Amino acid sequence: MNICIENPEEIAKALKVWFANQSESQEAIADRLELNQSQVSRVLSGDFSRITKPVRTVCNYAKIKLIKAQVDPKTNERIMSALEKAWDGSDSHANLIAKVIIALGK
């Protein structure tokens, strides 16, 4: 199962479905994963803002694959504003800017 990592609520929702089908308690899962029961509880309730090691550990155990959301760069105001300021409008300059952006991505 793939879940967007930027959304703790969706992760928690998927984990609740998974956990409902388990016969193990939070304590047993925590022991198996070498976590505290409180860590497991917070992950299952979506009480986190970052993807930490406990979040990844519980998700891996539940076979939930965390993926990054694909964001359309055209919707990012900072990127579009920088491009507007940097680009002179020509095709040759567009090619140069594209090469720089691709190089930065590597």
PDB file as gemmi writes it, atoms N, CA and C in Angstrom:
CRYST1    1.000    1.000    1.000  90.00  90.00  90.00 P 1                      
ATOM      1  N   MET A   1       0.851  -1.172   0.000  1.00  0.00           N  
ATOM      2  CA  MET A   1       0.000   0.000   0.000  1.00  0.00           C  
ATOM      3  C   MET A   1       0.897   1.236   0.000  1.00  0.00           C  
ATOM      4  N   ASN A   2       0.620   2.228  -0.841  1.00  0.00           N  
ATOM      5  CA  ASN A   2       1.397   3.453  -0.918  1.00  0.00           C  
ATOM      6  C   ASN A   2       0.623   4.599  -0.282  1.00  0.00           C  
ATOM      7  N   ILE A   3       1.294   5.348   0.573  1.00  0.00           N  
ATOM      8  CA  ILE A   3       0.682   6.472   1.264  1.00  0.00           C  
ATOM      9  C   ILE A   3       1.606   7.671   1.125  1.00  0.00           C  
ATOM     10  N   CYS A   4       1.038   8.832   0.922  1.00  0.00           N  
ATOM     11  CA  CYS A   4       1.818  10.063   0.823  1.00  0.00           C  
ATOM     12  C   CYS A   4       2.437  10.386   2.180  1.00  0.00           C  
ATOM     13  N   ILE A   5       3.759  10.594   2.233  1.00  0.00           N  
ATOM     14  CA  ILE A   5       4.406  10.814   3.518  1.00  0.00           C  
ATOM     15  C   ILE A   5       4.127  12.180   4.111  1.00  0.00           C  
ATOM     16  N   GLU A   6       3.634  13.121   3.330  1.00  0.00           N  
ATOM     17  CA  GLU A   6       3.360  14.433   3.880  1.00  0.00           C  
ATOM     18  C   GLU A   6       2.027  14.495   4.601  1.00  0.00           C  
ATOM     19  N   ASN A   7       1.344  13.393   4.726  1.00  0.00           N  
ATOM     20  CA  ASN A   7       0.024  13.403   5.320  1.00  0.00           C  
ATOM     21  C   ASN A   7      -0.084  12.390   6.455  1.00  0.00           C  
ATOM     22  N   PRO A   8       0.242  12.804   7.688  1.00  0.00           N  
ATOM     23  CA  PRO A   8       0.160  11.880   8.820  1.00  0.00           C  
ATOM     24  C   PRO A   8      -1.233  11.293   9.024  1.00  0.00           C  
ATOM     25  N   GLU A   9      -2.271  12.057   8.682  1.00  0.00           N  
ATOM     26  CA  GLU A   9      -3.637  11.561   8.860  1.00  0.00           C  
ATOM     27  C   GLU A   9      -3.907  10.343   7.973  1.00  0.00           C  
ATOM     28  N   GLU A  10      -3.408  10.401   6.724  1.00  0.00           N  
ATOM     29  CA  GLU A  10      -3.593   9.274   5.812  1.00  0.00           C  
ATOM     30  C   GLU A  10      -2.775   8.063   6.258  1.00  0.00           C  
ATOM     31  N   ILE A  11      -1.588   8.332   6.759  1.00  0.00           N  
ATOM     32  CA  ILE A  11      -0.752   7.240   7.273  1.00  0.00           C  
ATOM     33  C   ILE A  11      -1.453   6.584   8.445  1.00  0.00           C  
ATOM     34  N   ALA A  12      -1.951   7.408   9.378  1.00  0.00           N  
ATOM     35  CA  ALA A  12      -2.650   6.878  10.555  1.00  0.00           C  
ATOM     36  C   ALA A  12      -3.898   6.095  10.148  1.00  0.00           C  
ATOM     37  N   LYS A  13      -4.619   6.596   9.158  1.00  0.00           N  
ATOM     38  CA  LYS A  13      -5.830   5.919   8.678  1.00  0.00           C  
ATOM     39  C   LYS A  13      -5.490   4.525   8.157  1.00  0.00           C  
ATOM     40  N   ALA A  14      -4.435   4.440   7.348  1.00  0.00           N  
ATOM     41  CA  ALA A  14      -4.013   3.146   6.805  1.00  0.00           C  
ATOM     42  C   ALA A  14      -3.534   2.218   7.916  1.00  0.00           C  
ATOM     43  N   LEU A  15      -2.820   2.774   8.880  1.00  0.00           N  
ATOM     44  CA  LEU A  15      -2.334   1.953   9.998  1.00  0.00           C  
ATOM     45  C   LEU A  15      -3.479   1.455  10.870  1.00  0.00           C  
ATOM     46  N   LYS A  16      -4.512   2.272  11.050  1.00  0.00           N  
ATOM     47  CA  LYS A  16      -5.662   1.838  11.846  1.00  0.00           C  
ATOM     48  C   LYS A  16      -6.364   0.661  11.181  1.00  0.00           C  
ATOM     49  N   VAL A  17      -6.487   0.704   9.861  1.00  0.00           N  
ATOM     50  CA  VAL A  17      -7.083  -0.421   9.133  1.00  0.00           C  
ATOM     51  C   VAL A  17      -6.229  -1.664   9.328  1.00  0.00           C  
ATOM     52  N   TRP A  18      -4.921  -1.482   9.184  1.00  0.00           N  
ATOM     53  CA  TRP A  18      -4.008  -2.618   9.364  1.00  0.00           C  
ATOM     54  C   TRP A  18      -4.081  -3.150  10.793  1.00  0.00           C  
ATOM     55  N   PHE A  19      -4.037  -2.211  11.783  1.00  0.00           N  
ATOM     56  CA  PHE A  19      -3.992  -2.613  13.191  1.00  0.00           C  
ATOM     57  C   PHE A  19      -5.275  -3.318  13.610  1.00  0.00           C  
ATOM     58  N   ALA A  20      -6.398  -2.924  13.029  1.00  0.00           N  
ATOM     59  CA  ALA A  20      -7.677  -3.550  13.374  1.00  0.00           C  
ATOM     60  C   ALA A  20      -7.692  -5.031  13.017  1.00  0.00           C  
ATOM     61  N   ASN A  21      -6.882  -5.421  12.053  1.00  0.00           N  
ATOM     62  CA  ASN A  21      -6.829  -6.821  11.629  1.00  0.00           C  
ATOM     63  C   ASN A  21      -5.740  -7.622  12.331  1.00  0.00           C  
ATOM     64  N   GLN A  22      -5.064  -7.004  13.285  1.00  0.00           N  
ATOM     65  CA  GLN A  22      -3.983  -7.675  14.004  1.00  0.00           C  
ATOM     66  C   GLN A  22      -4.478  -8.208  15.333  1.00  0.00           C  
ATOM     67  N   SER A  23      -3.916  -9.303  15.744  1.00  0.00           N  
ATOM     68  CA  SER A  23      -4.263  -9.843  17.056  1.00  0.00           C  
ATOM     69  C   SER A  23      -3.265  -9.384  18.122  1.00  0.00           C  
ATOM     70  N   GLU A  24      -2.240  -8.661  17.703  1.00  0.00           N  
ATOM     71  CA  GLU A  24      -1.225  -8.180  18.631  1.00  0.00           C  
ATOM     72  C   GLU A  24      -1.644  -6.856  19.265  1.00  0.00           C  
ATOM     73  N   SER A  25      -1.251  -6.676  20.505  1.00  0.00           N  
ATOM     74  CA  SER A  25      -1.488  -5.399  21.182  1.00  0.00           C  
ATOM     75  C   SER A  25      -0.407  -4.407  20.782  1.00  0.00           C  
ATOM     76  N   GLN A  26      -0.641  -3.146  21.106  1.00  0.00           N  
ATOM     77  CA  GLN A  26       0.387  -2.127  20.864  1.00  0.00           C  
ATOM     78  C   GLN A  26       1.662  -2.479  21.606  1.00  0.00           C  
ATOM     79  N   GLU A  27       1.516  -3.002  22.821  1.00  0.00           N  
ATOM     80  CA  GLU A  27       2.687  -3.373  23.613  1.00  0.00           C  
ATOM     81  C   GLU A  27       3.494  -4.470  22.939  1.00  0.00           C  
ATOM     82  N   ALA A  28       2.796  -5.459  22.392  1.00  0.00           N  
ATOM     83  CA  ALA A  28       3.484  -6.568  21.721  1.00  0.00           C  
ATOM     84  C   ALA A  28       4.189  -6.084  20.457  1.00  0.00           C  
ATOM     85  N   ILE A  29       3.527  -5.219  19.716  1.00  0.00           N  
ATOM     86  CA  ILE A  29       4.143  -4.669  18.506  1.00  0.00           C  
ATOM     87  C   ILE A  29       5.351  -3.830  18.881  1.00  0.00           C  
ATOM     88  N   ALA A  30       5.215  -3.019  19.928  1.00  0.00           N  
ATOM     89  CA  ALA A  30       6.332  -2.188  20.386  1.00  0.00           C  
ATOM     90  C   ALA A  30       7.523  -3.061  20.769  1.00  0.00           C  
ATOM     91  N   ASP A  31       7.271  -4.135  21.499  1.00  0.00           N  
ATOM     92  CA  ASP A  31       8.356  -5.046  21.882  1.00  0.00           C  
ATOM     93  C   ASP A  31       9.011  -5.665  20.653  1.00  0.00           C  
ATOM     94  N   ARG A  32       8.203  -6.118  19.712  1.00  0.00           N  
ATOM     95  CA  ARG A  32       8.722  -6.750  18.503  1.00  0.00           C  
ATOM     96  C   ARG A  32       9.584  -5.775  17.700  1.00  0.00           C  
ATOM     97  N   LEU A  33       9.172  -4.486  17.672  1.00  0.00           N  
ATOM     98  CA  LEU A  33       9.870  -3.484  16.874  1.00  0.00           C  
ATOM     99  C   LEU A  33      10.929  -2.716  17.664  1.00  0.00           C  
ATOM    100  N   GLU A  34      11.083  -3.076  18.934  1.00  0.00           N  
ATOM    101  CA  GLU A  34      12.027  -2.407  19.831  1.00  0.00           C  
ATOM    102  C   GLU A  34      11.738  -0.909  19.932  1.00  0.00           C  
ATOM    103  N   LEU A  35      10.447  -0.594  20.112  1.00  0.00           N  
ATOM    104  CA  LEU A  35       9.982   0.770  20.326  1.00  0.00           C  
ATOM    105  C   LEU A  35       9.247   0.823  21.652  1.00  0.00           C  
ATOM    106  N   ASN A  36       8.965   2.023  22.112  1.00  0.00           N  
ATOM    107  CA  ASN A  36       8.116   2.185  23.279  1.00  0.00           C  
ATOM    108  C   ASN A  36       6.664   2.087  22.838  1.00  0.00           C  
ATOM    109  N   GLN A  37       5.797   1.612  23.738  1.00  0.00           N  
ATOM    110  CA  GLN A  37       4.381   1.534  23.409  1.00  0.00           C  
ATOM    111  C   GLN A  37       3.839   2.914  23.080  1.00  0.00           C  
ATOM    112  N   SER A  38       4.337   3.957  23.763  1.00  0.00           N  
ATOM    113  CA  SER A  38       3.856   5.316  23.498  1.00  0.00           C  
ATOM    114  C   SER A  38       4.223   5.762  22.078  1.00  0.00           C  
ATOM    115  N   GLN A  39       5.387   5.324  21.579  1.00  0.00           N  
ATOM    116  CA  GLN A  39       5.770   5.653  20.210  1.00  0.00           C  
ATOM    117  C   GLN A  39       4.813   4.996  19.213  1.00  0.00           C  
ATOM    118  N   VAL A  40       4.514   3.739  19.444  1.00  0.00           N  
ATOM    119  CA  VAL A  40       3.587   3.020  18.570  1.00  0.00           C  
ATOM    120  C   VAL A  40       2.218   3.690  18.609  1.00  0.00           C  
ATOM    121  N   SER A  41       1.774   4.061  19.785  1.00  0.00           N  
ATOM    122  CA  SER A  41       0.475   4.714  19.938  1.00  0.00           C  
ATOM    123  C   SER A  41       0.420   6.032  19.173  1.00  0.00           C  
ATOM    124  N   ARG A  42       1.474   6.842  19.289  1.00  0.00           N  
ATOM    125  CA  ARG A  42       1.508   8.127  18.574  1.00  0.00           C  
ATOM    126  C   ARG A  42       1.482   7.919  17.065  1.00  0.00           C  
ATOM    127  N   VAL A  43       2.223   6.929  16.586  1.00  0.00           N  
ATOM    128  CA  VAL A  43       2.242   6.669  15.140  1.00  0.00           C  
ATOM    129  C   VAL A  43       0.856   6.219  14.683  1.00  0.00           C  
ATOM    130  N   LEU A  44       0.242   5.307  15.423  1.00  0.00           N  
ATOM    131  CA  LEU A  44      -1.070   4.798  15.031  1.00  0.00           C  
ATOM    132  C   LEU A  44      -2.148   5.876  15.065  1.00  0.00           C  
ATOM    133  N   SER A  45      -1.971   6.880  15.922  1.00  0.00           N  
ATOM    134  CA  SER A  45      -2.977   7.940  16.020  1.00  0.00           C  
ATOM    135  C   SER A  45      -2.692   9.105  15.075  1.00  0.00           C  
ATOM    136  N   GLY A  46      -1.548   9.066  14.393  1.00  0.00           N  
ATOM    137  CA  GLY A  46      -1.193  10.160  13.486  1.00  0.00           C  
ATOM    138  C   GLY A  46      -0.653  11.367  14.219  1.00  0.00           C  
ATOM    139  N   ASP A  47      -0.209  11.166  15.461  1.00  0.00           N  
ATOM    140  CA  ASP A  47       0.306  12.257  16.291  1.00  0.00           C  
ATOM    141  C   ASP A  47       1.790  12.470  16.021  1.00  0.00           C  
ATOM    142  N   PHE A  48       2.093  12.879  14.795  1.00  0.00           N  
ATOM    143  CA  PHE A  48       3.473  13.185  14.408  1.00  0.00           C  
ATOM    144  C   PHE A  48       3.431  14.165  13.248  1.00  0.00           C  
ATOM    145  N   SER A  49       4.510  14.922  13.103  1.00  0.00           N  
ATOM    146  CA  SER A  49       4.559  15.888  12.006  1.00  0.00           C  
ATOM    147  C   SER A  49       5.669  15.563  11.011  1.00  0.00           C  
ATOM    148  N   ARG A  50       6.621  14.712  11.429  1.00  0.00           N  
ATOM    149  CA  ARG A  50       7.729  14.319  10.554  1.00  0.00           C  
ATOM    150  C   ARG A  50       7.764  12.805  10.467  1.00  0.00           C  
ATOM    151  N   ILE A  51       8.378  12.322   9.409  1.00  0.00           N  
ATOM    152  CA  ILE A  51       8.553  10.877   9.258  1.00  0.00           C  
ATOM    153  C   ILE A  51       9.836  10.498   9.987  1.00  0.00           C  
ATOM    154  N   THR A  52       9.664  10.018  11.208  1.00  0.00           N  
ATOM    155  CA  THR A  52      10.785   9.640  12.055  1.00  0.00           C  
ATOM    156  C   THR A  52      11.043   8.134  11.937  1.00  0.00           C  
ATOM    157  N   LYS A  53      12.088   7.691  12.604  1.00  0.00           N  
ATOM    158  CA  LYS A  53      12.407   6.262  12.570  1.00  0.00           C  
ATOM    159  C   LYS A  53      11.243   5.416  13.099  1.00  0.00           C  
ATOM    160  N   PRO A  54      10.602   5.782  14.223  1.00  0.00           N  
ATOM    161  CA  PRO A  54       9.456   4.977  14.668  1.00  0.00           C  
ATOM    162  C   PRO A  54       8.317   4.918  13.638  1.00  0.00           C  
ATOM    163  N   VAL A  55       8.060   6.027  12.956  1.00  0.00           N  
ATOM    164  CA  VAL A  55       7.007   6.039  11.924  1.00  0.00           C  
ATOM    165  C   VAL A  55       7.379   5.068  10.813  1.00  0.00           C  
ATOM    166  N   ARG A  56       8.621   5.154  10.339  1.00  0.00           N  
ATOM    167  CA  ARG A  56       9.064   4.242   9.276  1.00  0.00           C  
ATOM    168  C   ARG A  56       9.028   2.784   9.741  1.00  0.00           C  
ATOM    169  N   THR A  57       9.451   2.553  10.968  1.00  0.00           N  
ATOM    170  CA  THR A  57       9.491   1.187  11.502  1.00  0.00           C  
ATOM    171  C   THR A  57       8.098   0.575  11.551  1.00  0.00           C  
ATOM    172  N   VAL A  58       7.131   1.324  12.081  1.00  0.00           N  
ATOM    173  CA  VAL A  58       5.760   0.814  12.169  1.00  0.00           C  
ATOM    174  C   VAL A  58       5.178   0.619  10.769  1.00  0.00           C  
ATOM    175  N   CYS A  59       5.408   1.568   9.879  1.00  0.00           N  
ATOM    176  CA  CYS A  59       4.894   1.441   8.514  1.00  0.00           C  
ATOM    177  C   CYS A  59       5.512   0.252   7.793  1.00  0.00           C  
ATOM    178  N   ASN A  60       6.802   0.053   7.957  1.00  0.00           N  
ATOM    179  CA  ASN A  60       7.455  -1.111   7.348  1.00  0.00           C  
ATOM    180  C   ASN A  60       6.851  -2.408   7.878  1.00  0.00           C  
ATOM    181  N   TYR A  61       6.613  -2.463   9.183  1.00  0.00           N  
ATOM    182  CA  TYR A  61       6.027  -3.648   9.803  1.00  0.00           C  
ATOM    183  C   TYR A  61       4.629  -3.920   9.235  1.00  0.00           C  
ATOM    184  N   ALA A  62       3.887  -2.846   8.982  1.00  0.00           N  
ATOM    185  CA  ALA A  62       2.529  -2.972   8.448  1.00  0.00           C  
ATOM    186  C   ALA A  62       2.518  -3.107   6.926  1.00  0.00           C  
ATOM    187  N   LYS A  63       3.706  -3.148   6.330  1.00  0.00           N  
ATOM    188  CA  LYS A  63       3.857  -3.244   4.868  1.00  0.00           C  
ATOM    189  C   LYS A  63       3.187  -2.068   4.156  1.00  0.00           C  
ATOM    190  N   ILE A  64       3.320  -0.889   4.747  1.00  0.00           N  
ATOM    191  CA  ILE A  64       2.834   0.339   4.138  1.00  0.00           C  
ATOM    192  C   ILE A  64       4.044   1.087   3.620  1.00  0.00           C  
ATOM    193  N   LYS A  65       4.096   1.259   2.313  1.00  0.00           N  
ATOM    194  CA  LYS A  65       5.228   1.931   1.681  1.00  0.00           C  
ATOM    195  C   LYS A  65       4.964   3.435   1.669  1.00  0.00           C  
ATOM    196  N   LEU A  66       5.894   4.184   2.198  1.00  0.00           N  
ATOM    197  CA  LEU A  66       5.770   5.630   2.235  1.00  0.00           C  
ATOM    198  C   LEU A  66       6.382   6.218   0.976  1.00  0.00           C  
ATOM    199  N   ILE A  67       5.632   7.044   0.285  1.00  0.00           N  
ATOM    200  CA  ILE A  67       6.127   7.672  -0.929  1.00  0.00           C  
ATOM    201  C   ILE A  67       5.961   9.173  -0.819  1.00  0.00           C  
ATOM    202  N   LYS A  68       6.804   9.898  -1.515  1.00  0.00           N  
ATOM    203  CA  LYS A  68       6.680  11.344  -1.551  1.00  0.00           C  
ATOM    204  C   LYS A  68       5.625  11.725  -2.580  1.00  0.00           C  
ATOM    205  N   ALA A  69       4.871  12.737  -2.234  1.00  0.00           N  
ATOM    206  CA  ALA A  69       3.857  13.230  -3.164  1.00  0.00           C  
ATOM    207  C   ALA A  69       4.532  13.900  -4.347  1.00  0.00           C  
ATOM    208  N   GLN A  70       3.967  13.721  -5.499  1.00  0.00           N  
ATOM    209  CA  GLN A  70       4.459  14.403  -6.681  1.00  0.00           C  
ATOM    210  C   GLN A  70       3.759  15.754  -6.761  1.00  0.00           C  
ATOM    211  N   VAL A  71       4.533  16.803  -6.756  1.00  0.00           N  
ATOM    212  CA  VAL A  71       3.990  18.150  -6.783  1.00  0.00           C  
ATOM    213  C   VAL A  71       4.292  18.773  -8.145  1.00  0.00           C  
ATOM    214  N   ASP A  72       3.315  19.410  -8.718  1.00  0.00           N  
ATOM    215  CA  ASP A  72       3.502  20.090  -9.997  1.00  0.00           C  
ATOM    216  C   ASP A  72       4.324  21.343  -9.745  1.00  0.00           C  
ATOM    217  N   PRO A  73       5.529  21.462 -10.315  1.00  0.00           N  
ATOM    218  CA  PRO A  73       6.373  22.621 -10.040  1.00  0.00           C  
ATOM    219  C   PRO A  73       5.735  23.938 -10.478  1.00  0.00           C  
ATOM    220  N   LYS A  74       4.813  23.878 -11.423  1.00  0.00           N  
ATOM    221  CA  LYS A  74       4.144  25.102 -11.872  1.00  0.00           C  
ATOM    222  C   LYS A  74       3.294  25.725 -10.771  1.00  0.00           C  
ATOM    223  N   THR A  75       2.968  24.944  -9.744  1.00  0.00           N  
ATOM    224  CA  THR A  75       2.153  25.479  -8.647  1.00  0.00           C  
ATOM    225  C   THR A  75       3.005  26.076  -7.528  1.00  0.00           C  
ATOM    226  N   ASN A  76       4.327  25.983  -7.649  1.00  0.00           N  
ATOM    227  CA  ASN A  76       5.214  26.534  -6.624  1.00  0.00           C  
ATOM    228  C   ASN A  76       5.559  27.982  -6.983  1.00  0.00           C  
ATOM    229  N   GLU A  77       5.007  28.904  -6.203  1.00  0.00           N  
ATOM    230  CA  GLU A  77       5.182  30.324  -6.501  1.00  0.00           C  
ATOM    231  C   GLU A  77       6.639  30.769  -6.465  1.00  0.00           C  
ATOM    232  N   ARG A  78       7.420  30.237  -5.527  1.00  0.00           N  
ATOM    233  CA  ARG A  78       8.825  30.621  -5.405  1.00  0.00           C  
ATOM    234  C   ARG A  78       9.615  30.237  -6.655  1.00  0.00           C  
ATOM    235  N   ILE A  79       9.395  29.029  -7.134  1.00  0.00           N  
ATOM    236  CA  ILE A  79      10.103  28.574  -8.331  1.00  0.00           C  
ATOM    237  C   ILE A  79       9.681  29.397  -9.546  1.00  0.00           C  
ATOM    238  N   MET A  80       8.394  29.588  -9.703  1.00  0.00           N  
ATOM    239  CA  MET A  80       7.907  30.321 -10.870  1.00  0.00           C  
ATOM    240  C   MET A  80       8.354  31.788 -10.831  1.00  0.00           C  
ATOM    241  N   SER A  81       8.401  32.389  -9.666  1.00  0.00           N  
ATOM    242  CA  SER A  81       8.856  33.772  -9.538  1.00  0.00           C  
ATOM    243  C   SER A  81      10.339  33.886  -9.893  1.00  0.00           C  
ATOM    244  N   ALA A  82      11.142  32.939  -9.406  1.00  0.00           N  
ATOM    245  CA  ALA A  82      12.577  32.949  -9.713  1.00  0.00           C  
ATOM    246  C   ALA A  82      12.805  32.755 -11.208  1.00  0.00           C  
ATOM    247  N   LEU A  83      12.055  31.860 -11.810  1.00  0.00           N  
ATOM    248  CA  LEU A  83      12.181  31.626 -13.245  1.00  0.00           C  
ATOM    249  C   LEU A  83      11.802  32.879 -14.038  1.00  0.00           C  
ATOM    250  N   GLU A  84      10.738  33.523 -13.613  1.00  0.00           N  
ATOM    251  CA  GLU A  84      10.294  34.748 -14.285  1.00  0.00           C  
ATOM    252  C   GLU A  84      11.364  35.843 -14.215  1.00  0.00           C  
ATOM    253  N   LYS A  85      12.027  35.955 -13.067  1.00  0.00           N  
ATOM    254  CA  LYS A  85      13.069  36.979 -12.890  1.00  0.00           C  
ATOM    255  C   LYS A  85      14.337  36.638 -13.675  1.00  0.00           C  
ATOM    256  N   ALA A  86      14.653  35.337 -13.785  1.00  0.00           N  
ATOM    257  CA  ALA A  86      15.920  34.921 -14.391  1.00  0.00           C  
ATOM    258  C   ALA A  86      15.863  34.796 -15.910  1.00  0.00           C  
ATOM    259  N   TRP A  87      14.731  34.449 -16.459  1.00  0.00           N  
ATOM    260  CA  TRP A  87      14.634  34.118 -17.882  1.00  0.00           C  
ATOM    261  C   TRP A  87      14.424  35.369 -18.730  1.00  0.00           C  
ATOM    262  N   ASP A  88      15.180  35.486 -19.818  1.00  0.00           N  
ATOM    263  CA  ASP A  88      15.037  36.649 -20.713  1.00  0.00           C  
ATOM    264  C   ASP A  88      13.974  36.431 -21.797  1.00  0.00           C  
ATOM    265  N   GLY A  89      13.360  35.255 -21.833  1.00  0.00           N  
ATOM    266  CA  GLY A  89      12.290  34.980 -22.783  1.00  0.00           C  
ATOM    267  C   GLY A  89      12.721  34.262 -24.041  1.00  0.00           C  
ATOM    268  N   SER A  90      14.017  34.096 -24.241  1.00  0.00           N  
ATOM    269  CA  SER A  90      14.490  33.440 -25.462  1.00  0.00           C  
ATOM    270  C   SER A  90      14.593  31.924 -25.272  1.00  0.00           C  
ATOM    271  N   ASP A  91      14.546  31.221 -26.413  1.00  0.00           N  
ATOM    272  CA  ASP A  91      14.695  29.764 -26.376  1.00  0.00           C  
ATOM    273  C   ASP A  91      16.082  29.355 -25.896  1.00  0.00           C  
ATOM    274  N   SER A  92      17.105  30.089 -26.349  1.00  0.00           N  
ATOM    275  CA  SER A  92      18.472  29.720 -25.954  1.00  0.00           C  
ATOM    276  C   SER A  92      18.660  29.897 -24.442  1.00  0.00           C  
ATOM    277  N   HIS A  93      18.081  30.942 -23.894  1.00  0.00           N  
ATOM    278  CA  HIS A  93      18.196  31.164 -22.457  1.00  0.00           C  
ATOM    279  C   HIS A  93      17.376  30.120 -21.691  1.00  0.00           C  
ATOM    280  N   ALA A  94      16.248  29.714 -22.237  1.00  0.00           N  
ATOM    281  CA  ALA A  94      15.436  28.658 -21.622  1.00  0.00           C  
ATOM    282  C   ALA A  94      16.232  27.358 -21.548  1.00  0.00           C  
ATOM    283  N   ASN A  95      16.958  27.052 -22.620  1.00  0.00           N  
ATOM    284  CA  ASN A  95      17.793  25.844 -22.632  1.00  0.00           C  
ATOM    285  C   ASN A  95      18.883  25.910 -21.575  1.00  0.00           C  
ATOM    286  N   LEU A  96      19.521  27.073 -21.419  1.00  0.00           N  
ATOM    287  CA  LEU A  96      20.567  27.234 -20.398  1.00  0.00           C  
ATOM    288  C   LEU A  96      19.999  27.064 -18.995  1.00  0.00           C  
ATOM    289  N   ILE A  97      18.873  27.715 -18.731  1.00  0.00           N  
ATOM    290  CA  ILE A  97      18.244  27.602 -17.406  1.00  0.00           C  
ATOM    291  C   ILE A  97      17.847  26.156 -17.133  1.00  0.00           C  
ATOM    292  N   ALA A  98      17.309  25.480 -18.128  1.00  0.00           N  
ATOM    293  CA  ALA A  98      16.920  24.080 -17.970  1.00  0.00           C  
ATOM    294  C   ALA A  98      18.135  23.217 -17.616  1.00  0.00           C  
ATOM    295  N   LYS A  99      19.257  23.449 -18.279  1.00  0.00           N  
ATOM    296  CA  LYS A  99      20.474  22.679 -17.993  1.00  0.00           C  
ATOM    297  C   LYS A  99      20.946  22.913 -16.551  1.00  0.00           C  
ATOM    298  N   VAL A 100      20.893  24.170 -16.108  1.00  0.00           N  
ATOM    299  CA  VAL A 100      21.299  24.484 -14.733  1.00  0.00           C  
ATOM    300  C   VAL A 100      20.389  23.791 -13.737  1.00  0.00           C  
ATOM    301  N   ILE A 101      19.080  23.840 -13.965  1.00  0.00           N  
ATOM    302  CA  ILE A 101      18.124  23.213 -13.041  1.00  0.00           C  
ATOM    303  C   ILE A 101      18.347  21.700 -12.993  1.00  0.00           C  
ATOM    304  N   ILE A 102      18.528  21.092 -14.141  1.00  0.00           N  
ATOM    305  CA  ILE A 102      18.767  19.653 -14.180  1.00  0.00           C  
ATOM    306  C   ILE A 102      20.058  19.297 -13.463  1.00  0.00           C  
ATOM    307  N   ALA A 103      21.110  20.105 -13.643  1.00  0.00           N  
ATOM    308  CA  ALA A 103      22.388  19.863 -12.958  1.00  0.00           C  
ATOM    309  C   ALA A 103      22.221  19.980 -11.444  1.00  0.00           C  
ATOM    310  N   LEU A 104      21.433  20.945 -10.989  1.00  0.00           N  
ATOM    311  CA  LEU A 104      21.194  21.106  -9.560  1.00  0.00           C  
ATOM    312  C   LEU A 104      20.445  19.910  -8.982  1.00  0.00           C  
ATOM    313  N   GLY A 105      19.570  19.349  -9.776  1.00  0.00           N  
ATOM    314  CA  GLY A 105      18.804  18.193  -9.329  1.00  0.00           C  
ATOM    315  C   GLY A 105      19.645  16.948  -9.131  1.00  0.00           C  
ATOM    316  N   LYS A 106      20.769  16.892  -9.824  1.00  0.00           N  
ATOM    317  CA  LYS A 106      21.652  15.734  -9.709  1.00  0.00           C  
ATOM    318  C   LYS A 106      22.527  15.903  -8.511  1.00  0.00           C  
TER     319      LYS A 106                                                      
END                                                                             
